[in-house]
Amino acid sequence: MISYEPLWETMRKQGVTTYALIKRHDIPVSTIHSLKHNRNITMLTLEKLCVALNCTADRIVKFERENDDNK
């Protein structure tokens, strides 16, 4: 499962708001909505976020293993 928990923590630490991502870095509102709901984003969007926040992808997204009782 995808989690953008690292993104929100990175933004908080840097004092960056979603408004700033939208207005200063041209991240669409629909993308912010996807991020808030842990939906998929493109690699281009991930790159834009990394540039905007001057960080690497691990500060934006993490992948969590879903619990699977069959394994």
C-alpha positions in Angstrom: 0.0 0.0 0.0 1.2 3.5 -0.8 1.5 6.0 2.0 2.3 9.7 1.6 2.8 10.1 5.4 6.5 11.1 4.7 5.3 13.9 2.4 3.1 15.5 5.1 6.0 15.2 7.7 8.5 16.7 5.2 6.1 19.6 4.4 5.5 20.2 8.1 9.2 20.3 8.9 9.8 22.7 6.1 6.8 24.9 6.7 5.4 24.2 3.2 1.6 24.2 2.8 -0.5 22.5 0.1 -1.4 26.0 -1.0 2.3 26.7 -1.7 2.6 23.4 -3.7 -0.4 24.5 -5.8 0.5 28.1 -6.3 4.3 28.1 -6.4 5.1 24.7 -7.8 2.1 24.1 -10.1 0.9 20.9 -8.4 -2.7 20.5 -9.5 -5.5 20.5 -6.8 -6.5 17.1 -8.1 -3.0 15.8 -7.3 -3.2 17.1 -3.8 -6.5 15.3 -3.5 -4.9 12.1 -4.7 -2.1 12.5 -2.2 -4.5 13.0 0.7 -6.2 9.8 -0.2 -3.1 7.8 -0.8 -3.8 7.3 -4.5 -1.3 6.8 -7.2 0.6 9.7 -8.7 2.9 9.8 -11.7 6.7 9.7 -11.6 6.7 13.2 -13.1 4.6 14.4 -10.1 6.9 12.6 -7.7 9.9 14.4 -9.4 8.1 17.8 -9.1 7.5 17.2 -5.4 11.1 16.2 -4.8 12.3 19.4 -6.6 9.7 21.6 -4.8 10.7 20.2 -1.4 14.4 19.7 -2.2 14.3 16.0 -1.1 14.4 12.5 -2.3 11.5 10.2 -3.0 11.7 8.5 0.4 10.7 11.8 1.9 7.6 11.8 -0.2 6.2 8.2 -0.3 6.6 4.9 1.4 5.3 1.5 0.5 3.7 -0.5 3.3 3.0 -4.2 3.0 -0.6 -5.0 3.3 -1.5 -7.7 5.9 -2.2 -10.9 4.1 -3.3 -13.8 6.3 -2.9 -16.2 3.4 0.9 -16.0 3.5 
